[in-house]
Amino acid sequence: MQEKSTISQTKFSELSERIKEIINTYFEDEDAFYSFGETNYKRIRLDKRKIMLFLSNGDVVNYTINKSNLAHLLGVNTDYLLSTGLYNESNSYDLLKKFLCNTGNIYKMYKDGIIDLNKLLSPYIEKKINAFTTNSFVNINNCEFVCKYDSNRTYGFNNESFNMDYIIVQKNENKYYLSILAKEDSGIYVPMSNQVFDSYEDLVNKFFPIIANQELTFIHGASIKQGYSEPKKLWLNAETRNERLCLLQKHSREFECIPNVLSTYLYSLKIISGNRDENNINNELFNKISVLIENKKVININKLGFQEEDISSEIYNLVNSYNNSLFDNNSFDEGKLFTDIQEENKDLKKELKEALSKIEELTSKYNFLEGNFKDRELEVERLNKIIEDARKVLN
């Protein structure tokens, strides 16, 4: 356990001020704490921000941040404060604000041995404060993966289960930010834990025992509604979706999890199909591809009766990414992807086509020369006959 003397008053004051700034910026319409100077907070009320996350496995997560568990997310144990008998506020958020208004007295009581700051503050409080903003504003372009947690899947992997439903992992400036969501009785998901890891190795070491054999997916869209304003909808573009798919393959292997992205593919095919309808293109292609995806089969455009030049680049890239996702190095050459072999096949076909073309060219020349040779033979034969007839006349 951390010694009391290691928590300096300067550090305690710094942490307290940073928490005050978070409260003023994200949870209050005006300053909740007296300030000697001017404050220019660009306020965004997170508790009035409603987010819908559309996952590539088909799940829709209604997500918000409540004031009631803010103290826990920031590493302050308000239950301990309440147990001291110094406060009578039963609401965690109000208790947090009351505590922050008396940090000078709190530190004096700490030095007098009345309060133990090691029980009040998490040993990771600074990391939690640093991670709060990034984890609160989920950026779908930075989301590495989402783990759908099911305690029934832990059997045989981990005897311990946890009270959580989803784990969202984002990457920002080479750090990995992690937010754990749990479902409330209202059906809304709220963050229960707020963490950051300095490296991918640290993340894997910490969470591999927890999420092995779980389902991994990613966020392909979000709807964000701030207060009474119209919701803002965001979607990953095709290129980023393909990047996320490749990342999901990597994470699934690393954590020994099960990837699930079926909904994203079916959604993408539906959107592309709708656009192609406007150009009167046959929808049979999309129906056949959907069946193959559902049955986790490799998609071969030519075998479906279509030529590659007849389909859009979006579908072509999507099909290649899907085929690559099925390419397991347990069954195939470890160093090759489906598209690599497909390109080799194209090169061989091209070489064969060139060879056939050369044979046709040589055959044509041969026929031409053979025809000329026959014509010469006939001409020689005709001349010989003339000579023979001339000899008879002379004789």
C-alpha positions in Angstrom: 0.0 0.0 0.0 1.1 3.5 -0.8 2.6 5.5 2.2 0.6 8.6 3.2 3.7 10.7 3.0 4.1 10.0 -0.7 0.9 12.1 -1.5 2.1 15.7 -1.4 -0.2 18.6 -1.0 0.9 19.9 -4.3 -0.1 16.7 -6.1 -3.3 16.4 -4.2 -4.2 20.0 -5.1 -3.3 19.4 -8.8 -5.5 16.3 -9.0 -8.4 18.1 -7.3 -8.2 21.1 -9.7 -8.2 18.8 -12.7 -11.4 17.0 -11.4 -13.0 20.4 -10.9 -12.3 21.4 -14.5 -13.9 18.1 -15.7 -17.0 18.8 -13.6 -17.2 22.4 -14.8 -16.6 21.5 -18.5 -18.8 18.4 -18.8 -21.5 18.4 -16.1 -22.4 22.0 -15.1 -24.0 24.9 -16.9 -22.0 27.3 -14.8 -19.0 27.1 -12.5 -19.6 24.8 -9.6 -16.6 26.0 -7.7 -15.4 29.5 -6.7 -12.6 30.7 -9.0 -10.2 33.6 -8.5 -9.6 34.1 -12.2 -11.7 34.0 -15.4 -12.7 30.6 -16.8 -13.4 30.0 -20.4 -14.9 26.5 -20.4 -16.4 25.2 -23.7 -19.2 23.3 -21.9 -20.5 20.1 -23.3 -23.0 18.4 -20.9 -22.0 14.8 -21.1 -25.0 13.8 -18.9 -27.3 15.2 -21.6 -25.5 13.5 -24.5 -27.2 10.4 -25.8 -25.1 8.1 -28.1 -26.2 5.1 -30.2 -23.3 2.9 -31.2 -23.9 0.6 -34.2 -21.7 -2.4 -34.0 -20.6 -4.6 -36.9 -22.1 -7.7 -35.2 -25.6 -6.0 -35.4 -25.9 -4.8 -31.8 -27.0 -1.2 -31.1 -25.7 0.2 -27.8 -27.5 3.1 -26.3 -24.9 4.9 -24.2 -24.6 7.8 -21.9 -22.5 9.1 -19.0 -24.2 9.6 -15.6 -23.1 11.9 -12.9 -23.8 9.2 -10.4 -20.7 7.2 -11.2 -18.4 10.1 -12.2 -16.4 9.9 -9.0 -15.7 6.2 -9.6 -14.6 6.9 -13.2 -12.2 9.5 -12.0 -10.7 7.4 -9.2 -12.4 8.9 -6.1 -13.9 6.5 -3.6 -17.0 8.4 -2.3 -18.1 5.4 -0.4 -15.0 5.7 1.8 -15.8 9.5 2.3 -19.3 8.6 3.4 -18.0 5.9 5.8 -15.9 8.6 7.6 -19.1 10.2 8.9 -17.8 13.6 7.8 -20.4 14.1 5.1 -24.1 13.3 5.0 -24.7 13.6 1.2 -25.9 10.3 -0.1 -25.6 11.3 -3.7 -22.1 10.4 -5.1 -21.9 13.4 -7.4 -22.9 15.9 -4.7 -20.5 14.3 -2.3 -17.7 14.6 -4.9 -18.4 18.3 -5.3 -18.6 18.9 -1.5 -15.3 17.1 -1.1 -13.7 19.3 -3.8 -14.8 22.4 -2.0 -12.9 21.5 1.1 -9.6 20.0 -0.3 -7.5 22.1 2.1 -9.3 20.7 5.2 -9.2 17.2 3.7 -5.4 17.3 3.3 -5.1 18.6 6.9 -7.2 15.7 8.1 -5.0 13.4 6.1 -1.8 14.7 7.7 -3.6 14.4 11.1 -4.4 10.7 10.4 -8.1 11.3 10.3 -8.5 10.5 6.6 -6.5 8.0 4.5 -6.0 9.4 1.0 -4.8 6.0 -0.1 -8.3 4.7 0.5 -9.9 7.8 -0.9 -7.9 8.0 -4.1 -7.2 5.2 -6.6 -3.5 4.5 -7.2 -4.4 5.0 -10.9 -6.3 8.3 -10.4 -3.9 10.3 -12.6 -4.3 7.8 -15.4 -8.1 7.8 -15.0 -8.2 11.6 -15.2 -6.0 11.6 -18.3 -8.2 9.0 -20.0 -11.6 10.5 -19.1 -12.0 12.8 -22.0 -10.9 10.4 -24.7 -13.0 7.6 -23.3 -16.0 9.9 -23.0 -15.9 11.0 -26.6 -15.8 7.8 -28.5 -14.2 8.3 -31.9 -15.4 5.6 -34.3 -12.3 6.2 -36.5 -10.0 5.5 -33.5 -11.9 2.5 -32.1 -9.7 -0.6 -32.3 -12.4 -3.1 -31.3 -15.4 -3.7 -29.0 -15.6 -6.8 -26.9 -19.1 -8.1 -26.3 -18.7 -9.8 -22.9 -20.7 -12.9 -22.0 -19.8 -14.5 -18.7 -21.0 -17.9 -20.0 -18.1 -17.8 -22.5 -15.5 -17.7 -19.7 -16.1 -21.4 -18.8 -12.8 -23.3 -19.4 -10.9 -20.0 -19.9 -11.4 -18.0 -16.8 -13.3 -19.1 -13.7 -13.9 -15.4 -12.8 -16.8 -13.4 -14.4 -17.3 -9.7 -14.3 -20.3 -7.3 -14.2 -19.9 -5.8 -17.7 -21.4 -6.0 -21.1 -19.1 -4.2 -23.5 -15.4 -3.1 -23.6 -14.6 -0.3 -26.0 -10.9 0.1 -26.9 -9.6 3.2 -28.7 -6.1 4.0 -29.8 -4.9 7.6 -29.6 -1.2 8.7 -29.9 0.0 5.1 -29.4 -1.9 4.7 -26.1 -4.9 2.4 -25.7 -8.0 3.8 -24.0 -10.5 1.4 -22.5 -14.0 2.0 -21.3 -16.1 -0.8 -19.7 -19.9 -0.5 -20.2 -22.7 -2.1 -18.2 -26.4 -2.1 -18.8 -28.7 -0.3 -16.3 -32.3 -1.4 -15.5 -33.4 1.4 -17.9 -31.7 -0.5 -20.8 -29.1 2.3 -21.2 -25.4 1.4 -21.0 -23.1 3.5 -18.8 -19.3 3.4 -18.3 -18.2 1.5 -15.2 -14.5 1.8 -15.7 -12.2 4.2 -17.4 -8.6 3.1 -18.1 -5.6 3.8 -20.3 -2.6 1.6 -21.2 0.7 2.8 -22.5 1.3 0.0 -24.9 -0.6 -2.8 -26.7 1.5 -5.4 -24.7 0.2 -3.9 -21.5 -3.4 -4.1 -22.7 -3.0 -7.7 -23.8 -1.3 -8.8 -20.6 -4.1 -7.3 -18.5 -7.2 -8.3 -20.5 -6.3 -11.6 -22.3 -7.3 -13.6 -19.2 -10.6 -11.7 -19.0 -11.8 -11.6 -22.6 -10.4 -14.8 -24.1 -13.1 -16.7 -26.1 -15.3 -13.6 -26.1 -16.8 -12.0 -29.2 -14.9 -9.1 -30.8 -16.5 -6.6 -33.2 -16.1 -2.9 -34.0 -18.2 0.3 -34.3 -19.2 1.1 -37.9 -21.5 3.9 -37.1 -22.8 6.2 -34.4 -25.7 8.6 -33.7 -24.9 11.5 -31.3 -27.7 13.6 -29.8 -26.8 16.6 -27.6 -29.7 17.8 -25.5 -32.6 18.7 -27.7 -30.6 19.1 -30.9 -31.0 16.8 -33.9 -28.8 13.7 -33.8 -25.6 13.7 -35.7 -24.9 10.5 -37.5 -21.4 9.2 -38.4 -20.4 6.2 -40.5 -17.1 4.6 -41.3 -16.2 4.9 -45.0 -15.4 1.7 -47.0 -11.6 2.2 -46.7 -11.7 2.6 -42.9 -14.1 -0.4 -42.6 -11.6 -2.6 -44.4 -8.8 -1.3 -42.1 -10.9 -2.1 -39.1 -11.5 -5.6 -40.4 -7.8 -6.3 -40.7 -7.2 -4.9 -37.2 -10.0 -7.1 -35.9 -8.3 -10.2 -37.4 -5.1 -9.2 -35.5 -6.9 -8.6 -32.2 -9.0 -11.8 -32.5 -5.8 -13.8 -32.8 -4.0 -12.0 -30.0 -6.8 -12.3 -27.5 -8.1 -15.7 -28.9 -11.5 -14.2 -29.5 -14.3 -14.8 -32.0 -14.7 -11.9 -34.6 -18.2 -11.0 -35.7 -18.7 -8.4 -38.5 -21.6 -10.0 -40.4 -23.9 -7.0 -39.9 -21.4 -4.6 -41.4 -21.1 -6.6 -44.6 -24.8 -7.1 -45.0 -25.4 -3.4 -44.4 -22.7 -2.4 -46.9 -24.1 -4.7 -49.6 -27.6 -3.4 -49.0 -26.4 0.2 -49.4 -24.3 -0.5 -52.5 -27.2 -2.6 -53.9 -29.5 0.4 -53.5 -27.2 2.7 -55.4 -26.7 0.2 -58.2 -30.5 -0.2 -58.6 -30.5 3.4 -59.9 -28.3 2.2 -62.8 -30.6 -0.8 -63.4 -27.8 -3.3 -62.5 -29.0 -6.8 -61.6 -29.3 -7.4 -57.8 -28.7 -11.1 -58.2 -25.0 -10.4 -57.4 -25.8 -9.0 -53.9 -28.2 -11.8 -53.0 -25.5 -14.4 -53.9 -22.8 -12.6 -52.0 -25.0 -12.3 -48.9 -25.7 -16.0 -48.9 -21.9 -16.8 -49.2 -21.1 -14.3 -46.3 -23.8 -15.9 -44.1 -22.3 -19.3 -44.7 -18.7 -18.0 -44.4 -17.8 -19.2 -47.9 -15.1 -17.7 -50.2 -16.6 -15.3 -52.8 -15.5 -15.8 -56.4 -17.1 -13.1 -58.6 -16.5 -15.1 -61.8 -18.1 -18.3 -60.5 -21.1 -16.2 -59.6 -21.5 -15.4 -63.3 -20.1 -11.8 -63.2 -17.0 -10.2 -64.5 -14.8 -8.1 -62.3 -15.1 -5.1 -64.7 -18.9 -5.2 -64.2 -18.9 -4.5 -60.5 -18.0 -1.4 -58.6 -14.6 -0.9 -56.9 -16.4 -0.7 -53.5 -17.8 -4.2 -53.9 -14.6 -5.5 -55.3 -12.6 -4.2 -52.3 -15.2 -5.4 -49.9 -15.2 -8.9 -51.4 -11.4 -9.1 -51.2 -11.3 -7.9 -47.6 -14.0 -10.5 -46.7 -12.1 -13.3 -48.5 -8.9 -12.3 -46.6 -10.8 -12.5 -43.3 -11.6 -16.1 -44.0 -8.0 -17.0 -44.9 -6.7 -18.9 -41.9 -3.0 -19.7 -41.8 -3.9 -23.1 -40.3 -5.3 -24.1 -43.7 -3.2 -22.1 -46.2 0.3 -20.9 -46.8 1.0 -18.6 -43.9 2.6 -15.9 -46.0 -0.2 -15.5 -48.5 -3.6 -13.9 -48.5 -6.5 -14.8 -50.8 -5.9 -11.7 -52.9 -2.2 -12.7 -53.3 -3.2 -16.1 -54.8 -5.9 -14.4 -56.9 -3.3 -12.0 -58.3 -1.0 -14.9 -59.1 -3.8 -16.7 -60.8 -4.5 -13.5 -62.9 -0.8 -13.4 -63.9 -0.9 -17.0 -65.0 -4.0 -16.5 -67.0 -2.4 -13.4 -68.6 0.7 -15.4 -69.5 -1.5 -18.2 -70.9 -3.5 -15.7 -73.0 -0.3 -14.2 -74.3 1.1 -17.6 -75.2 -2.1 -18.6 -77.0 -2.0 -15.3 -78.9 1.6 -16.0 -80.0 0.6 -19.5 -81.1 -2.2 -18.0 -83.2 0.2 -15.5 -84.7 2.7 -18.2 -85.6 -0.1 -20.4 -87.0 -1.2 -17.6 -89.2 2.3 -17.0 -90.5 2.7 -20.7 -91.1 -0.6 -20.9 -93.1 0.5 -17.8 -95.1 3.9 -19.3 -95.9 2.3 -22.7 -96.7 -0.1 -21.0 -99.1 2.7 -19.2 -100.9 4.7 -22.4 -101.1 1.8 -24.2 -102.8 1.3 -21.3 -105.2 5.0 -21.5 -106.2 4.6 -25.3 -106.7 1.7 -24.7 -109.0 3.6 -22.0 -110.9 6.6 -24.3 -111.3 4.4 -27.1 -112.5 2.8 -24.7 -115.1 6.2 -23.6 -116.3 7.4 -27.2 -116.7 4.3 -27.9 -118.8 5.0 -25.0 -121.0 8.6 -26.1 -121.5 7.5 -29.6 -122.2 5.0 -28.4 -124.8 7.7 -26.2 -126.4 10.0 -29.2 -126.7 7.3 -31.2 -128.5 6.8 -28.4 -131.1 10.5 -28.1 -131.7 10.9 -31.8 -132.2 
